[in-house]
Amino acid sequence: MNVALILKIAGVGLLVGIAYQILQKNGREEQATFVSIAGVIIVMLLLVQEISSLFSTIRSVFGLWI
């Protein structure tokens, strides 16, 4: 796993956490929820790319061309 990926995920988490706290303190709970959901989606998209490369590597190692 790449260290840059871990730092990206941590950065997204930090930004989402700060935005969530600011929005929640200002009484905008609905927007805070949307920000947290958007953060989860962004992290999932980052992980999907890594999982895709993992499956490609597994296919090439075992000679599977499905």
PLY file of the C-alpha trace (Angstrom):
ply
format ascii 1.0
element vertex 66
property float x
property float y
property float z
element edge 65
property int vertex1
property int vertex2
end_header
0.00 0.00 0.00
1.25 3.42 -0.90
1.96 5.95 1.85
0.53 8.71 -0.35
-2.84 6.93 -0.36
-2.87 6.80 3.44
-2.04 10.50 3.61
-4.81 11.32 1.10
-7.36 9.39 3.17
-6.18 11.09 6.35
-6.40 14.50 4.68
-9.92 13.88 3.45
-10.91 12.69 6.92
-9.41 15.76 8.54
-11.11 18.18 6.16
-14.45 16.41 6.46
-14.18 16.37 10.23
-13.47 20.09 10.42
-16.25 20.95 7.98
-18.67 18.70 9.86
-17.91 20.36 13.19
-18.24 23.88 11.76
-21.55 23.10 10.07
-22.94 21.33 13.11
-22.05 24.20 15.46
-23.82 26.63 13.12
-27.02 24.57 13.23
-26.73 23.08 9.75
-26.93 19.40 10.62
-28.29 18.37 7.23
-25.37 19.91 5.34
-22.97 18.38 7.86
-24.43 14.96 7.12
-24.04 15.53 3.38
-20.40 16.54 3.89
-19.68 13.36 5.83
-21.38 11.21 3.18
-19.39 12.97 0.45
-16.18 12.27 2.38
-17.00 8.58 2.61
-17.74 8.45 -1.13
-14.44 10.17 -1.97
-12.48 7.70 0.17
-14.33 4.77 -1.40
-13.41 6.02 -4.88
-9.76 6.20 -3.84
-9.92 2.65 -2.53
-11.69 1.26 -5.61
-8.70 2.25 -7.73
-6.34 0.41 -5.40
-8.55 -2.69 -5.26
-8.69 -2.73 -9.06
-4.90 -2.72 -9.28
-4.76 -5.48 -6.64
-7.07 -7.70 -8.70
-5.02 -7.01 -11.82
-1.88 -8.07 -10.01
-3.53 -11.25 -8.71
-4.73 -12.11 -12.22
-1.25 -11.66 -13.67
0.43 -13.67 -10.89
-1.90 -16.66 -11.24
-2.34 -16.36 -14.99
-6.08 -15.77 -14.86
-7.41 -13.92 -17.89
-11.11 -13.79 -17.14
0 1
1 2
2 3
3 4
4 5
5 6
6 7
7 8
8 9
9 10
10 11
11 12
12 13
13 14
14 15
15 16
16 17
17 18
18 19
19 20
20 21
21 22
22 23
23 24
24 25
25 26
26 27
27 28
28 29
29 30
30 31
31 32
32 33
33 34
34 35
35 36
36 37
37 38
38 39
39 40
40 41
41 42
42 43
43 44
44 45
45 46
46 47
47 48
48 49
49 50
50 51
51 52
52 53
53 54
54 55
55 56
56 57
57 58
58 59
59 60
60 61
61 62
62 63
63 64
64 65
